[in-house]
């Protein structure tokens, strides 16, 4: 399984690089840093939904609050059968379902329309409250970025989830330490992240965000916590897997040239 998941992650990274190159725009760094986070959720049986019945009542929901990383999610959904793999090449094209941020129900498996950062957890809370009132067993997963934690709405929503003991909410923080203009700690420092969430009444789980096995452990731990909401602080590297992109804010939203694409693909083939 580990070897299989490693291959899946490599394929997802190749997809991200290729479709952003073809589109001429897109967010490489953030997409590359969430690959194992998504693989552990979708390819290990943690996430309860299926392409055969993607609108089933009470299904697990995924809210990609850091919506600019959606190329990674499109690739995951394609390889699970929610859409055709060939459609990935339509990223950001006029009239395409696959725009630069996810749009609710544009593709089966997309449960949230993203745009401005900081709003996803509020939506996740609303879904979770609805599920509890209907006595539905599904869980709500919400992916946020560490730079996104600079948004005040995140912390208002964090208080709400703790207040209502929303044990069916699991936040994942993609803690890659880099945002558009540089290192997060130099722009508006959000550390200590774990300490902040704990002080807001959350069950805090730390994980190695590029280790599928460790992320699977973290998701399982969160699901077993029934006293309130859980957050997984996943340590990641922006631009993971490509040497000249890693920890480099210049690759937040720039497409590669053909030479850079070929170099990046070659690096992935040699892992």
matplotlib code that plots the C-alpha trace (Angstrom):
import matplotlib.pyplot as plt

x = [0.0, 2.8, 4.5, 1.1, 0.3, 3.8, 3.2, -0.2, 1.4, 4.0, 1.2, -0.7, 2.3, 2.9, -0.7, -0.4, 2.7, 1.4, -2.0, -0.8, 1.9, -0.8, -3.1, -0.4, -1.4, -2.2, -0.8, 2.0, 3.5, 0.3, -1.0, 2.3, 2.3, -1.1, -0.6, -0.1, -2.7, -5.3, -3.9, -4.2, -7.8, -9.1, -7.1, -7.0, -10.7, -10.8, -13.1, -16.6, -18.0, -17.9, -18.0, -20.9, -23.1, -21.4, -24.5, -25.4, -27.0, -24.8, -21.6, -18.3, -17.7, -14.5, -14.2, -11.1, -10.9, -7.4, -9.1, -6.1, -4.6, -7.5, -5.4, -4.3, -7.9, -9.0, -6.2, -7.3, -11.0, -10.0, -8.0, -10.8, -13.3, -15.3, -14.3, -12.3, -8.5, -8.5, -10.6, -7.7, -6.2, -9.1, -7.9, -8.7, -10.1, -13.0, -16.2, -14.4, -15.7, -12.2, -11.5, -8.7, -10.8, -13.3, -17.0, -19.7, -21.1, -19.2, -17.7, -19.0, -17.1, -16.7, -18.6, -17.5, -17.0, -13.7, -12.5, -11.5, -9.5, -10.7, -14.3, -14.2, -14.4, -17.6, -19.1, -17.8, -19.3, -22.7, -22.5, -21.5, -24.3, -26.8, -25.4, -25.8, -29.3, -30.2, -28.3, -26.1, -22.8, -20.7, -17.6, -16.7, -13.0, -11.7, -8.3, -6.8, -3.3, -1.1, -1.1, -4.9, -4.8, -4.1, -7.8, -9.9, -12.9, -11.0, -10.8, -14.4, -15.3, -12.9, -14.7, -18.1, -16.9, -15.6, -18.8, -21.0, -18.7, -18.6, -16.8, -17.7, -15.4, -11.7, -9.5, -6.2, -3.7, -1.2, 1.6, 4.2, 5.4, 5.4, 2.8, 2.5, 5.0, 7.5, 7.8, 4.6, 6.5, 7.8, 4.5, 2.1, 3.4, 0.8, 3.0, 2.5, -0.2, -0.9, -1.0, -3.5, -5.9, -5.6, -6.4, -9.6, -10.8, -9.7, -8.2, -4.8, -2.9, 0.4, 1.5, 4.2, 2.2, 4.2, 3.9, 0.7, 0.9, 1.2, -1.6, -3.8, -3.0, -3.9, -7.3, -8.1, -7.1, -9.4, -12.3, -12.0, -12.2, -15.8, -15.6, -15.2, -13.5, -10.1, -7.3, -4.4, -1.4, 0.4, 4.0, 4.7, 7.0, 5.7, 6.5, 7.3, 9.1, 10.7, 14.1, 13.9, 10.3, 10.6, 10.2, 10.2, 7.4, 8.1, 6.3, 3.2, 1.4, 3.8, 3.5, 6.7, 8.4, 8.8, 12.4, 11.3, 8.4, 10.8, 13.2, 10.5, 9.0, 12.5, 13.0, 9.8, 10.8, 14.0, 12.5]
y = [0.0, 2.4, 1.9, 2.3, 5.6, 6.9, 6.3, 8.0, 11.1, 11.2, 11.1, 13.8, 16.1, 15.4, 16.3, 19.6, 20.6, 19.7, 21.3, 24.5, 24.7, 24.1, 26.7, 29.3, 30.1, 28.5, 28.0, 25.4, 25.8, 25.4, 22.5, 20.6, 20.9, 19.3, 16.1, 13.7, 15.4, 14.6, 11.2, 10.0, 11.3, 10.0, 6.8, 5.0, 4.7, 7.5, 9.7, 8.2, 9.0, 7.4, 8.5, 6.1, 8.1, 11.4, 13.1, 10.4, 12.0, 12.0, 11.6, 13.0, 16.5, 18.2, 22.0, 23.3, 26.7, 27.3, 27.0, 28.0, 24.5, 23.0, 21.5, 18.8, 18.1, 17.9, 15.3, 13.3, 13.3, 12.4, 9.3, 8.2, 8.4, 11.6, 13.0, 11.9, 12.3, 13.9, 16.8, 17.9, 19.6, 22.0, 23.7, 27.5, 27.4, 29.5, 27.5, 24.7, 23.2, 23.2, 26.8, 28.2, 27.9, 25.1, 25.7, 23.9, 21.0, 22.0, 18.6, 15.7, 15.7, 19.5, 20.6, 24.2, 27.3, 28.9, 32.5, 34.8, 33.0, 32.5, 31.5, 27.7, 26.8, 28.8, 26.8, 23.5, 24.5, 25.0, 21.6, 20.0, 21.5, 20.4, 16.9, 16.8, 18.0, 15.4, 12.7, 12.0, 10.3, 12.0, 14.0, 17.5, 18.0, 21.6, 22.3, 25.7, 27.2, 28.6, 32.1, 31.8, 31.7, 35.4, 35.9, 36.8, 34.8, 31.6, 32.3, 33.3, 30.0, 28.1, 29.5, 28.4, 24.9, 24.5, 26.2, 23.6, 20.7, 19.9, 16.6, 15.9, 18.8, 18.1, 21.0, 20.3, 23.1, 23.0, 24.4, 25.1, 28.4, 30.3, 32.6, 34.9, 37.5, 35.5, 33.6, 33.6, 34.4, 37.7, 38.8, 38.1, 35.4, 32.8, 30.7, 28.9, 27.3, 24.3, 26.4, 28.8, 26.0, 24.3, 27.6, 27.9, 24.5, 22.2, 18.7, 19.3, 16.6, 17.2, 15.2, 15.0, 16.3, 14.5, 11.1, 9.4, 6.9, 9.6, 11.6, 8.5, 8.1, 11.7, 11.4, 8.3, 10.0, 12.9, 10.6, 8.9, 12.2, 12.8, 15.6, 18.4, 19.5, 18.4, 20.1, 18.4, 20.7, 19.1, 20.1, 20.5, 22.1, 24.6, 23.3, 19.8, 17.5, 20.1, 21.4, 24.8, 25.4, 24.2, 27.0, 29.6, 32.1, 32.9, 29.7, 30.6, 31.4, 31.2, 28.6, 26.8, 27.3, 24.2, 23.7, 24.0, 21.6, 19.0, 19.4, 19.1, 15.9, 14.4, 15.1, 13.3, 10.3, 10.0, 9.9]
z = [0.0, 0.9, -2.5, -4.2, -2.4, -3.1, -6.8, -6.6, -5.0, -7.7, -10.3, -8.6, -8.6, -12.3, -13.0, -11.0, -12.9, -16.3, -16.1, -14.6, -17.3, -20.0, -18.3, -18.1, -14.6, -11.3, -7.8, -7.8, -4.4, -2.4, -4.6, -4.2, -0.4, 0.1, -2.0, 0.8, 3.0, 0.3, -0.6, 3.0, 3.2, -0.1, -1.0, 2.4, 3.1, 5.6, 3.5, 3.1, -0.3, -3.8, -7.4, -8.0, -5.6, -4.8, -3.5, -0.9, 2.2, 5.2, 3.1, 4.4, 3.1, 2.1, 2.4, 0.6, 2.2, 0.7, -2.7, -4.8, -4.1, -6.1, -8.9, -6.4, -5.6, -9.2, -9.8, -6.8, -7.9, -11.5, -10.4, -8.2, -11.1, -10.2, -13.6, -16.6, -16.3, -19.8, -18.4, -16.2, -19.2, -19.2, -16.0, -16.1, -19.7, -20.6, -20.0, -18.2, -15.0, -13.6, -12.6, -10.5, -7.4, -6.7, -7.4, -5.5, -7.6, -10.7, -10.4, -8.3, -5.0, -4.8, -1.8, -1.4, -3.6, -2.5, -3.1, -0.3, 2.3, 5.8, 5.1, 4.8, 8.5, 8.9, 6.1, 7.6, 11.0, 9.3, 7.6, 10.9, 12.8, 10.2, 10.3, 14.1, 14.0, 11.4, 13.3, 10.2, 10.8, 8.2, 9.0, 7.7, 6.7, 6.2, 4.7, 5.6, 5.0, 7.7, 6.0, 6.0, 9.8, 9.7, 8.8, 11.9, 10.6, 11.2, 14.9, 15.2, 13.6, 15.8, 18.8, 17.4, 16.7, 20.3, 21.7, 20.0, 20.5, 16.8, 17.0, 13.4, 12.3, 11.4, 10.3, 8.6, 8.6, 5.7, 7.7, 4.9, 6.4, 3.2, 1.6, -1.4, -0.3, 1.8, 5.1, 7.1, 10.3, 8.8, 7.4, 10.3, 12.6, 13.5, 15.8, 18.0, 15.8, 18.0, 21.2, 19.6, 18.6, 22.0, 23.7, 21.6, 22.9, 20.1, 20.2, 18.5, 16.6, 14.9, 11.9, 9.2, 6.3, 3.6, 5.3, 4.2, 7.0, 9.6, 8.1, 8.2, 11.9, 12.5, 10.7, 12.7, 16.0, 15.1, 14.3, 17.6, 19.5, 20.4, 22.9, 20.4, 17.2, 16.1, 14.2, 12.5, 12.2, 9.2, 8.7, 5.0, 2.5, -0.1, -3.6, -2.1, -4.5, -6.8, -5.6, -7.1, -5.9, -2.3, 0.3, -2.5, -2.5, -6.1, -6.9, -5.1, -8.3, -11.3, -14.0, -15.1, -18.4, -20.6, -19.4, -15.8, -16.4, -17.9, -15.0, -12.4, -14.1, -14.2, -10.5, -9.7, -11.9, -10.0, -6.5]

ax = plt.figure().add_subplot(projection="3d")
ax.plot(x, y, z, "-o")
ax.set_aspect("equal")
plt.show()
